């Protein structure tokens, strides 16, 4: 194996034999044993060599020899003055805001006796935002001179170099690769941010994400604080989760109350923590009180109509205790063939939201059924109102209107006059309401 310089005339050839490794100049044969006679610690003893290999590592040219029965031996081939870098605590993992301290040593080789400038330089990635060597200028010694590299940045993986440039005439330069893992995690805002619950019940699920940044892969512990008396938090899948980059953990939280939990509004703090890192927190509002609900009412619950003629029920949906979910309306079993709510989905309000249900039948029949509302809230609150619709055979419905005497009256200005009116169906029962109005009134009268 040949270690060549600019040409084979000034190189060195190494040969493994049954009695060790021998070296000679390629210019003029002059074999010397590389072993005990060299007088340097680490050189192999007088032993059979089965293989040799020359390679570079950490900026140094090395020779490695495999022996028969005495293991593998390795040594540097450098003969010119040089220096060598080494960092033992590499890689390092820290959190944002923390500073990693790489502890290094620089060794003088073959009588190297010049200062060396140290700095941070790009490697596989750019160096961290905060990165400096201390001291920035030092003199290597054969026994080793200590230095440190202090680095920190936001969450990410950094692969960079401590860059060493000698002040010798040749400006000997070496790089040593460093790896810094800056890790972190995040806690998303809970959704919904406000939940209501009645005493003795459990809230609807509250969702949030725990995400890892950088090479984060540690356990995160979840907890609640600020809860009113008689309440507790439950986390699914667990109160301890392990997120990683690209694999956030979806968590659902529910808060249970007891019958003795006092009514009121509380700011609950959701906390996520891991050793060595400041805890993350989010807040949500817990309202303990009467459960949100709604009511369904029909103003004209009984209708009589004709076959194939539509009739209309007038209804109202009213919200209670802050209910704000949409309610889907439908006609219950045994409703007439034609039964259509309008609109089909209604959001109740505290003042009442109106809706109608149009019914019709091609068969003469009486129908007693329910108009049903189903909430889109987590509990799917359901309410109904009973109604009756009678479809009568087709006939000529009519009515008469008669003013009962006296038919005239005199009153002072500003006073009211009263008249009695009889309205009578001409055949059986008139199927609809009758609406009254006045015409030809004097000015300023109603």
Secondary structure, DSSP 8 states (H G I E B T S, - for coil): -EE-SSSGGG-EEEEEETTEEEEEESSS---EEESGGG--TT---S--EEEEEEEEETTEEEEEEEESSS-EEEEE---S-EEEEEESS-SEEEETT--EEEEEEEEEETT--SEEEEEEEESSS---SEEEEESSEEE-BTT-EEEEEEEE-SSEEEEEEEEEEE-STT--EEEEEEEEEEEEEEE---BSSEEEE-TT-B---EEEEEEEETT----EEEEEES--TT-EEEEES-SEE--BTTB-EEEEEEEE--TT---EEEEEEEEEEETTEEEEEEEEEEEESS--EEEEEES--EEEEETT--EEEEEEEEEETT---EEEEEE-TT--SEEEEESSEEE-BTT-EEEEEEEE-SS-EEEEEEEEEEE-STT--EEEEEEEEEEE------EEEEEES-------TT-----EEEEEESSS---S-------S--TT--
